[in-house]
Amino acid sequence: MTNVTITSEILKDLLPAYLSGTASAATMQLVDDYLKEHPDFLETMDSRLESILGKKTRNGQVELKALERTRRMIRGRIWFKAFAIFFTLLPFSFEVGDKTGFRWLFADSPVTIGFFVFWAVVFWIGYFVMRGKVKVTDVV
């Protein structure tokens, strides 16, 4: 195997793949060797990230809060979509009986249909508002 020299600029390019674990075994070994020879590199990178983000990045608290917030928003969005679909389809409910044949359940009650349409619109608006809120936060 040839001796490869690695500079800090090359390591900066390799560091995201190394930290995420997606780098090859040879790249992982190369980065490990560099970090053993230059232990101050990670502190320098961490302090640069802190100055850019203004937050601690090592403990992961910011990332965990952002992840939990995103999960809550996605769960809320799922419920909004479920209720929106439910109230959208409810006016189209029908039954088929032996005596009556095909019959719309709410054909005799336009007020009830209006109620369902109102709530369908409310939940669809809520769904699209929630969908727009799930964005990249200031962590990245």
Phi and psi in degrees as a GROMACS rama.xvg file:
@    title "Ramachandran Plot"
@    xaxis  label "Phi"
@    yaxis  label "Psi"
@TYPE xy
-81.3548  154.156  THR-2
-84.3354  117.602  ASN-3
-104.996  128.561  VAL-4
-94.7968  137.008  THR-5
-120.926  134.84  ILE-6
-101.169  168.865  THR-7
-65.4342  -30.4637  SER-8
-66.9599  -40.7882  GLU-9
-65.8616  -41.6064  ILE-10
-63.8184  -36.6439  LEU-11
-60.7368  -34.9541  LYS-12
-72.0233  -34.1804  ASP-13
-84.9347  -20.46  LEU-14
-59.3245  -42.6308  LEU-15
-60.4021  -42.6346  PRO-16
-67.4242  -36.1097  ALA-17
-65.782  -47.3077  TYR-18
-68.7556  -31.716  LEU-19
-83.4367  -12.0846  SER-20
83.3228  13.2684  GLY-21
-95.8133  -2.03655  THR-22
-76.4007  156.953  ALA-23
-69.8694  166.42  SER-24
-62.0762  -38.5893  ALA-25
-66.3642  -40.5542  ALA-26
-67.3182  -40.0066  THR-27
-60.7561  -42.5792  MET-28
-66.2836  -40.5209  GLN-29
-61.9193  -44.64  LEU-30
-67.6179  -40.9711  VAL-31
-57.813  -45.7486  ASP-32
-62.2189  -42.1015  ASP-33
-64.1891  -43.0424  TYR-34
-67.3518  -29.9687  LEU-35
-68.0654  -38.0861  LYS-36
-77.6142  -28.0457  GLU-37
-128.007  75.3713  HIS-38
-67.724  -20.3766  PRO-39
-78.8516  -8.79784  ASP-40
-63.4036  -44.9443  PHE-41
-65.2571  -38.306  LEU-42
-64.3529  -39.7558  GLU-43
-63.2502  -45.1573  THR-44
-65.3546  -39.9642  MET-45
-64.7338  -41.6615  ASP-46
-67.3995  -34.6725  SER-47
-65.6773  -42.773  ARG-48
-63.7439  -39.7693  LEU-49
-62.1498  -41.8453  GLU-50
-68.6571  -33.5619  SER-51
-72.2156  -47.4903  ILE-52
-87.0775  -24.837  LEU-53
74.7432  16.1748  GLY-54
-140.94  159.172  LYS-55
-70.877  134.177  LYS-56
-107.685  -18.8932  THR-57
-68.7053  -42.9434  ARG-58
-76.7806  -18.6612  ASN-59
78.2424  6.63413  GLY-60
-62.6504  -40.359  GLN-61
-64.5993  -43.5348  VAL-62
-65.4171  -39.7811  GLU-63
-66.0326  -39.3263  LEU-64
-65.0778  -41.7012  LYS-65
-65.0468  -40.2339  ALA-66
-64.1506  -44.9077  LEU-67
-64.7497  -40.4551  GLU-68
-62.8776  -41.9722  ARG-69
-65.0839  -41.4401  THR-70
-61.3142  -44.1347  ARG-71
-60.9625  -42.3797  ARG-72
-66.5541  -38.5387  MET-73
-67.8832  -40.7236  ILE-74
-61.6205  -43.8913  ARG-75
-62.0388  -40.1628  GLY-76
-63.7578  -38.4469  ARG-77
-63.178  -43.3209  ILE-78
-65.881  -41.1512  TRP-79
-59.7488  -43.4066  PHE-80
-66.2409  -40.7935  LYS-81
-62.0729  -46.8947  ALA-82
-67.8891  -34.8288  PHE-83
-63.5079  -44.3562  ALA-84
-65.4528  -42.9616  ILE-85
-58.54  -52.176  PHE-86
-71.1418  -24.8552  PHE-87
-70.0669  -40.8173  THR-88
-86.4135  -19.8456  LEU-89
-57.8611  -41.2244  LEU-90
-63.644  -17.147  PRO-91
-93.4339  14.8697  PHE-92
-69.0879  143.466  SER-93
-146.953  167.141  PHE-94
-136.253  153.748  GLU-95
-122.89  115.497  VAL-96
-119.284  163.718  GLY-97
-66.2493  -42.1994  ASP-98
-86.597  -38.594  LYS-99
-94.3018  -21.1406  THR-100
75.3295  -143.238  GLY-101
-81.555  129.549  PHE-102
-147.403  131.129  ARG-103
-71.8106  133.706  TRP-104
-68.987  -34.2864  LEU-105
-110.266  21.236  PHE-106
-65.6453  -29.7913  ALA-107
-87.6332  -1.43769  ASP-108
-133.712  81.9939  SER-109
-66.1102  -25.2727  PRO-110
-65.5942  -41.086  VAL-111
-64.7789  -41.0865  THR-112
-62.9499  -42.3016  ILE-113
-60.8487  -39.5531  GLY-114
-59.7246  -47.1042  PHE-115
-65.3286  -41.4411  PHE-116
-64.3793  -41.1427  VAL-117
-57.1837  -51.083  PHE-118
-67.7543  -32.1567  TRP-119
-62.4637  -44.0804  ALA-120
-63.6221  -43.7293  VAL-121
-59.2748  -46.9965  VAL-122
-70.6803  -34.0932  PHE-123
-65.7126  -41.6094  TRP-124
-61.8416  -45.7384  ILE-125
-59.438  -40.9654  GLY-126
-61.1565  -47.4725  TYR-127
-70.4616  -31.0908  PHE-128
-66.5252  -45.3168  VAL-129
-64.2458  -36.4898  MET-130
-64.0197  -36.6901  ARG-131
-73.8523  -22.5291  GLY-132
-80.9936  -20.2397  LYS-133
-79.4276  93.1367  VAL-134
-130.241  176.513  LYS-135
-71.0841  132.715  VAL-136
-92.7163  -173.742  THR-137
-77.8264  3.36217  ASP-138
-71.2729  -38.8473  VAL-139
